[in-house]
Amino acid sequence: MRFTTISFFQNLFLIFILIFVSKAKKRRKTIDCVMFGATAATTTSSACAQSARQSSRVLSSSLTSSSSTSSSSESSLLFSSLRNTHRHRQRNASSPSSSSSSSKKGNVILTSAKLALIPSYSNLPHPAKTAKGGEDAWFIKPDVKGGGVIGVADGVGGFGDQGVDPGLYARVLAFECLKAHQVSTNPLFGGSDPKAMILQAQKETKLPGASTLCVVEIDKSGQLRAANVGDSGFKVIRGGEVVFESTPSQHYFNCPFQLGYMPLSADADDANECAEQYSFKAMEGDVIVVASDGVFDNVFNEELVRVVGNSCSQGLSYETMAKCAEDIVLVSRAHAEDKTYASPYSLEAEKYAKETGTKVKVPSGGGGGLFGGLNKMMGKGGGGGGKMDDITVVCAFVGPTAEAQGEIMKSVQLAAGLYDDLMQARNKAKGEEAKTLRTVQLRKQMDEAFEESKAKADMAKKQEAAAPSEFSKAQIDAMDSATVRRLLQERGLPTSGKLERLKERLAGVKRM
């Protein structure tokens, strides 16, 4: 009986040991599964990164193979190839095996082919304004997650005659635009409202001066939104032609709408009323050019397209955007210096002069007269010449976000340096801004004092007019000449003149 009891407890102990060992094995298996999952995720991430790099190389190779020489006809072939590449990616994106990101919800497959804006820029100040860096300002904000925003501001040079730096106003305006980029961000696509950016920038730039401003933004889906005040602007180039563009917003020829600090300047235009808005569906391979009027006053669309095509003949990349911007700047300056060139500005000036009978001075000072006529006859132009000005160009192409990460990062680094420059201008402006606010406050106080004084004077006049006369008409009619003169003399009024006039004067004396 004792042996049986001991055996029973031994067996029970063995059963407990077996259960414990079994649970330990299951726990170890679970840990191994978790560790394997983490390793697999890391491996997958690495594979995706490698795949993206390979896709980027394939894209670059594709663009390079479709590139041409410097002729305009061959540049058209480049853009045609880009359109084909775009269509190919669209077809792939509809497939679950597409390289674009996808996720499953039940039986529904969600795909997203995100697009990004990859910009660079170039600037050349007016020869007389080189020392202070010109009066243009610009900004870029690429995004590694897709989308992006770019803009150009052109300070109004006329304020320089008043001791004001127009360039400072333009740079602070550009900085405030960047700050306002998230004013109305679309959480789904990452887009924002360019007009809202301009409104906020104008409100926060509390300085003397004025500037034009053009802002272009695309979201991750490729939807382009833009807002423009003045004669800076943008153009979208696709397939060897301008497929979409802004138009100058101006009061009349060579007098564009201008942003300014409205409490300080009565001549400033309100962005809420004058900002022109644009919307357009951008596509992969599009090139967007945003520039000051130093470009558009000197370069026609046909030549702009040709320059872009030649600059991008080796494919679209950050480097080709930098080259494209620089080439446009150089062409613009060459035309600005040519006194016989029939520029867009000189042709528009001629048209305006004919329509209004107004004489328009050509900035380059040449092209007309005898030699201008001879040049026209000889086919050498003979227009009014180009317009010398600050020249700023921001060039950007629309590319696939996943495959263009390397190019986007180059733009991001460029944007960081530009942001630092704009930040320095913003800090420099703080002292001037304090003066401006004091001026606005003093002007407000003076205006209030004037209005108060005017109101008191108006009230006194009304009271005087409403007060009864000291003498009635019957009393004055019964008075002789000597009495009328005596009463006038006692009240310090003139006593000379005919009796009828003296009685009218006495009738105007009010009872106190």
C-alpha positions in Angstrom: 0.0 0.0 0.0 2.9 2.3 0.8 4.6 1.5 -2.4 1.4 2.2 -4.4 1.0 5.6 -2.8 4.6 6.6 -3.5 4.2 5.5 -7.1 1.1 7.6 -7.4 2.8 10.8 -6.3 5.9 10.1 -8.5 3.6 9.8 -11.5 1.8 13.0 -10.6 5.1 14.8 -10.2 6.2 13.5 -13.6 3.0 14.8 -15.2 3.6 18.3 -13.8 7.2 18.3 -15.2 5.9 17.3 -18.6 3.3 20.1 -18.6 5.9 22.7 -17.6 8.3 21.6 -20.3 5.6 21.7 -22.9 4.6 25.3 -22.0 8.3 26.4 -22.1 8.7 25.0 -25.6 5.6 26.8 -26.8 6.9 30.1 -25.3 10.2 29.6 -26.9 8.5 28.9 -30.3 6.5 32.2 -29.9 9.7 34.2 -29.2 11.4 32.6 -32.2 8.4 33.5 -34.4 8.5 37.2 -33.2 12.2 37.4 -33.8 11.9 35.9 -37.2 9.1 38.4 -38.1 11.3 41.3 -37.1 14.2 39.9 -39.2 11.9 39.4 -42.1 10.5 43.0 -41.9 14.1 44.3 -41.9 15.0 42.2 -44.8 11.9 43.3 -46.7 12.6 47.0 -46.0 16.2 46.6 -47.2 14.9 44.8 -50.4 12.4 47.7 -51.0 15.2 50.2 -50.7 17.3 48.3 -53.1 14.4 47.9 -55.5 13.8 51.7 -55.3 17.4 52.4 -56.2 17.2 50.0 -59.1 14.0 51.6 -60.3 15.7 55.0 -60.1 18.6 53.8 -62.2 16.1 52.3 -64.7 14.2 55.6 -64.9 17.4 57.6 -65.4 18.5 55.2 -68.1 15.1 55.4 -69.8 15.2 59.2 -69.8 18.8 59.2 -71.1 18.0 56.8 -73.9 15.2 59.0 -75.0 17.3 62.2 -74.9 18.2 64.2 -77.9 20.7 66.8 -79.1 20.1 70.5 -78.7 17.5 70.9 -81.5 13.9 71.7 -80.6 12.5 68.8 -82.7 14.6 66.3 -80.8 13.6 67.8 -77.5 10.0 67.1 -78.4 11.0 63.4 -78.7 12.3 63.6 -75.2 9.0 64.7 -73.8 7.2 62.2 -76.0 9.2 59.5 -74.4 8.4 60.8 -70.9 4.7 60.6 -71.7 5.1 57.0 -72.8 7.0 56.2 -69.6 4.2 57.9 -67.6 1.5 55.8 -69.4 3.6 52.6 -68.7 3.7 53.4 -65.0 0.0 54.1 -64.9 -0.7 50.7 -66.4 1.6 49.0 -63.8 0.0 51.0 -61.0 -3.3 49.3 -61.7 -1.7 45.9 -61.1 -1.2 44.4 -57.5 2.4 43.6 -58.5 3.1 47.3 -59.2 6.1 48.9 -57.5 3.7 51.6 -56.2 2.6 51.2 -52.6 -0.5 49.2 -52.0 -2.6 47.8 -49.2 -5.5 45.3 -48.9 -8.8 45.9 -47.0 -10.8 42.7 -47.5 -11.2 42.3 -51.2 -10.3 46.0 -51.9 -6.8 46.9 -53.1 -5.7 50.5 -52.5 -2.9 51.8 -54.7 -1.1 55.1 -54.6 1.4 56.4 -57.2 2.7 59.5 -55.4 4.3 62.4 -57.3 6.9 64.9 -56.1 8.2 68.3 -57.2 12.0 68.3 -57.6 13.2 72.0 -58.0 16.4 74.0 -58.4 16.9 77.7 -59.1 19.2 80.4 -60.6 19.3 84.2 -60.1 21.1 87.1 -61.7 20.5 90.6 -60.3 20.2 93.8 -62.3 23.8 95.1 -63.0 23.1 98.2 -60.9 21.7 96.1 -58.0 24.4 93.4 -57.8 26.0 94.8 -54.6 22.8 94.3 -52.5 21.8 91.0 -54.2 19.0 92.4 -56.3 15.4 92.8 -55.3 14.0 89.3 -56.1 13.3 86.6 -53.6 12.4 82.9 -54.1 11.8 79.8 -52.1 11.5 76.0 -52.6 10.1 73.3 -50.4 10.4 69.8 -51.8 9.0 66.9 -49.7 10.4 63.3 -49.6 6.8 62.1 -49.0 5.6 63.7 -52.2 4.3 67.1 -53.5 6.2 70.4 -52.9 5.8 74.1 -53.2 7.9 76.8 -55.0 7.6 80.6 -55.3 9.1 83.8 -56.6 8.7 87.4 -55.3 9.8 90.5 -57.1 10.4 93.6 -55.0 9.1 96.9 -56.5 12.2 98.9 -57.3 10.5 102.3 -57.1 10.7 102.2 -53.3 14.4 102.5 -53.5 14.0 106.2 -54.3 12.4 106.6 -50.8 15.3 105.0 -49.0 13.5 101.6 -48.7 15.1 98.3 -49.6 12.5 96.5 -51.8 14.6 93.3 -51.7 14.1 93.0 -47.9 10.3 93.2 -48.2 10.4 90.5 -50.9 12.6 88.2 -48.9 10.5 88.5 -45.7 7.4 87.9 -47.8 9.0 84.7 -49.2 9.9 83.6 -45.7 6.4 84.2 -44.4 5.0 82.2 -47.3 7.1 79.2 -46.2 5.8 79.6 -42.7 2.2 79.7 -44.0 2.6 76.6 -46.0 0.6 74.5 -43.6 -2.2 77.0 -43.2 -4.7 74.7 -44.9 -3.0 71.4 -45.5 -4.9 68.6 -47.0 -4.3 65.6 -44.7 -4.9 63.1 -47.5 -2.7 64.5 -50.2 -0.5 67.0 -48.4 -1.5 69.9 -50.5 -2.1 73.4 -49.3 -3.8 76.6 -50.5 -1.4 79.0 -52.2 -3.8 81.9 -51.9 -4.1 81.4 -48.2 -0.3 81.4 -48.0 -0.1 84.7 -49.8 -2.8 86.3 -47.6 -0.9 85.2 -44.5 2.4 86.3 -45.8 1.1 89.8 -46.7 -0.4 90.1 -43.2 2.8 89.2 -41.5 5.2 91.2 -43.6 5.0 94.5 -41.7 7.6 96.5 -43.6 7.7 99.5 -46.0 7.9 98.3 -49.6 6.0 96.2 -52.1 6.4 93.0 -54.1 4.7 90.8 -56.6 4.4 87.1 -55.7 3.7 83.8 -57.5 3.3 80.5 -55.6 2.9 77.1 -57.2 2.2 73.9 -55.3 1.4 70.3 -56.2 0.1 67.7 -53.9 1.1 64.0 -53.8 -1.6 63.2 -56.4 -0.1 65.6 -58.9 -2.8 68.3 -58.5 -1.3 71.7 -59.2 -2.6 74.8 -57.4 -1.2 78.2 -57.8 -1.9 81.9 -56.9 -0.3 84.9 -58.5 -0.2 88.6 -57.7 1.5 90.8 -60.3 3.7 90.1 -63.3 5.8 87.2 -61.9 4.3 83.9 -63.1 4.6 80.2 -64.0 4.4 77.9 -67.0 4.0 74.2 -67.3 5.9 72.5 -70.2 4.9 69.1 -71.5 5.5 67.4 -74.8 7.5 70.3 -76.2 4.9 73.0 -75.6 3.5 75.2 -72.8 0.3 73.4 -71.8 -0.7 75.7 -68.9 0.4 79.2 -67.7 -0.5 82.2 -65.6 -1.3 85.6 -66.9 0.1 88.9 -65.5 -2.3 90.6 -63.1 -1.9 94.4 -63.4 -3.8 97.7 -63.2 -2.5 98.6 -66.7 0.7 98.0 -68.7 3.8 97.9 -66.6 1.8 98.6 -63.4 1.3 95.2 -61.8 -0.7 94.5 -58.7 1.6 94.8 -55.7 1.5 93.4 -52.2 2.4 95.7 -49.3 1.7 96.3 -45.6 -1.8 97.8 -46.0 -1.9 99.8 -42.6 1.3 101.6 -43.8 0.6 102.0 -47.6 -2.7 103.2 -49.1 -1.4 102.1 -52.5 -0.9 98.4 -51.6 -3.2 95.9 -53.2 -5.2 93.4 -51.1 -4.2 89.8 -52.0 -7.7 88.7 -51.1 -9.1 90.8 -54.0 -6.3 90.6 -56.6 -4.7 87.2 -56.3 -5.4 85.1 -59.4 -5.9 81.4 -58.6 -5.1 78.4 -60.9 -5.7 74.7 -60.8 -4.2 72.0 -63.2 -3.6 68.3 -63.2 0.2 67.8 -63.5 1.7 64.7 -64.9 5.0 62.8 -64.4 7.6 64.4 -66.7 6.1 67.9 -66.6 8.6 70.8 -66.1 7.3 73.8 -64.2 9.1 77.2 -64.6 8.3 79.9 -62.0 10.1 83.2 -62.7 10.1 87.0 -62.2 9.2 89.3 -65.1 12.9 89.6 -65.9 12.3 86.3 -67.8 8.8 86.8 -69.3 9.5 90.3 -70.5 12.4 89.0 -72.5 11.7 85.4 -73.6 8.8 84.1 -75.7 7.2 80.8 -75.0 8.7 79.1 -78.1 12.2 79.9 -77.0 11.5 79.0 -73.4 10.4 75.5 -74.5 13.5 75.2 -76.7 15.8 76.1 -73.8 14.1 73.7 -71.5 14.2 70.9 -74.0 17.9 71.5 -74.7 18.8 71.7 -71.0 16.9 68.5 -70.2 18.2 66.5 -73.2 20.0 64.1 -70.9 16.9 63.4 -68.8 15.1 64.9 -65.9 17.1 65.2 -62.7 18.0 67.7 -60.0 21.2 68.6 -62.0 19.2 69.2 -65.2 16.8 71.5 -63.4 19.8 73.5 -62.1 21.1 73.7 -65.7 17.7 74.6 -67.0 17.2 77.5 -64.6 20.7 78.8 -65.4 20.2 78.6 -69.1 16.9 80.5 -68.9 18.6 83.2 -66.9 21.5 83.6 -69.4 19.1 83.8 -72.4 16.9 86.3 -70.6 20.0 88.5 -69.8 21.2 88.3 -73.4 17.9 89.5 -74.7 17.7 92.3 -72.1 21.1 93.6 -73.3 20.1 93.5 -76.9 18.8 97.0 -77.9 17.5 95.7 -81.3 15.6 92.7 -79.9 11.8 92.8 -80.4 11.1 91.5 -76.9 7.7 90.6 -75.4 8.0 93.8 -73.3 8.8 96.1 -76.2 6.0 94.6 -78.4 3.5 95.0 -75.5 4.7 98.6 -75.0 4.2 99.4 -78.6 0.7 97.9 -78.5 -0.2 99.9 -75.4 1.1 103.1 -76.9 -1.0 102.6 -80.0 -4.2 101.8 -78.0 -3.9 104.7 -75.5 -1.7 107.3 -77.3 0.7 107.1 -74.4 4.5 107.3 -74.9 6.3 104.4 -73.3 10.0 104.6 -72.5 11.9 101.5 -73.5 14.2 100.5 -70.7 17.1 99.5 -72.9 16.9 102.8 -74.7 17.3 101.6 -78.2 15.8 99.9 -81.1 13.8 102.7 -82.5 14.5 105.5 -84.9 16.5 105.2 -88.1 18.7 102.3 -87.1 15.8 100.4 -85.6 13.9 100.8 -89.0 17.0 99.6 -90.9 17.3 96.6 -88.6 13.7 95.6 -89.2 14.2 95.9 -92.9 17.3 93.7 -92.7 15.6 91.1 -90.5 17.7 92.0 -87.5 14.9 92.8 -85.1 14.6 96.5 -84.6 12.2 96.2 -81.7 12.4 98.4 -78.6 14.9 96.2 -77.1 14.8 93.9 -74.0 14.0 95.0 -70.5 17.0 95.0 -68.0 15.8 93.7 -64.7 16.6 91.2 -61.9 16.2 87.7 -63.2 15.0 84.8 -61.1 14.1 81.3 -62.3 12.9 78.2 -60.3 12.7 75.1 -62.4 11.1 71.9 -61.2 10.1 68.6 -62.7 7.3 66.3 -61.6 8.7 62.8 -60.8 7.6 59.6 -59.0 8.3 60.0 -55.3 9.5 56.5 -54.6 12.0 56.4 -57.5 13.3 59.9 -57.2 14.3 60.0 -53.5 17.9 60.7 -54.3 17.0 63.7 -56.5 14.5 65.0 -53.9 17.1 64.9 -51.2 19.4 67.1 -53.3 16.6 69.6 -53.5 15.9 69.3 -49.8 19.6 70.2 -49.1 19.4 73.2 -51.4 16.2 74.3 -49.8 17.8 74.2 -46.3 20.5 76.6 -47.4 18.0 79.0 -49.0 15.8 78.8 -45.9 18.8 80.0 -43.8 19.3 83.0 -46.1 15.6 83.9 -45.8 15.8 83.5 -42.0 18.7 86.0 -41.9 16.6 88.5 -43.9 13.7 87.9 -41.5 15.9 88.6 -38.5 17.4 91.7 -40.1 13.9 93.1 -40.7 12.9 93.0 -37.1 14.4 96.4 -36.3 12.8 97.9 -39.4 9.5 96.2 -38.5 9.5 97.8 -35.1 9.9 101.3 -36.7 7.1 100.5 -39.1 4.7 99.5 -36.3 5.6 102.8 -34.4 4.9 104.7 -37.6 1.6 103.0 -38.1 0.6 103.7 -34.4 1.6 107.3 -34.7 -0.3 107.7 -37.9 -3.3 106.1 -36.3 -3.1 108.5 -33.4 -2.8 111.5 -35.7 -5.7 110.3 -37.8 -7.8 109.9 -34.7 -6.9 113.4 -33.4 -7.7 114.9 -36.7 -11.1 113.1 -36.9 -11.9 114.3 -33.4 -11.0 117.9 -34.2 -13.0 117.8 -37.4 -16.0 116.3 -35.5 -15.9 119.1 -32.9 -15.7 121.8 -35.7 -18.6 120.3 -37.5 -20.7 120.2 -34.3 -19.9 123.9 -33.6 -21.0 124.8 -37.1 -24.3 122.9 -36.7 -24.9 124.5 -33.3 -24.2 128.0 -34.6 -26.5 127.4 -37.6 -29.3 126.2 -35.3 -29.0 129.1 -32.8 -31.6 132.0 -33.2 -30.5 135.4 -34.4 -30.0 138.2 -31.8 -32.3 140.5 -33.6 -35.5 139.7 -35.5 -36.1 140.9 -39.0 -38.7 143.3 -37.9 -36.3 144.9 -35.4 -33.6 145.3 -38.0 -35.9 146.8 -40.5 -37.0 149.5 -38.0 -33.3 150.5 -37.3 -31.7 153.5 -39.0 -28.2 153.5 -40.4 -26.5 154.9 -37.3 -28.1 152.3 -35.1 -27.0 149.4 -37.3 -23.5 150.7 -37.5 -23.3 151.1 -33.7 -24.5 147.6 -33.1 -22.1 146.2 -35.6 -19.2 148.1 -34.0 -20.1 146.9 -30.5 -19.8 143.3 -31.8 -16.5 143.8 -33.6 -18.0 143.5 -37.1 -17.2 145.8 -40.1 -19.4 148.9 -40.4 -18.6 149.9 -44.0 -20.9 149.3 -46.9 -24.5 149.9 -48.0 -27.2 149.8 -45.4 -28.9 146.7 -46.9 -25.6 144.8 -46.6 -25.0 146.1 -43.0 -28.5 144.9 -42.0 -27.8 141.4 -43.5 -24.6 141.3 -41.5 -26.4 142.2 -38.3 -29.1 139.6 -39.0 -26.3 136.9 -39.0 -25.4 137.7 -35.4 -26.5 134.7 -33.3 -27.9 135.0 -29.8 -25.4 133.7 -27.3 
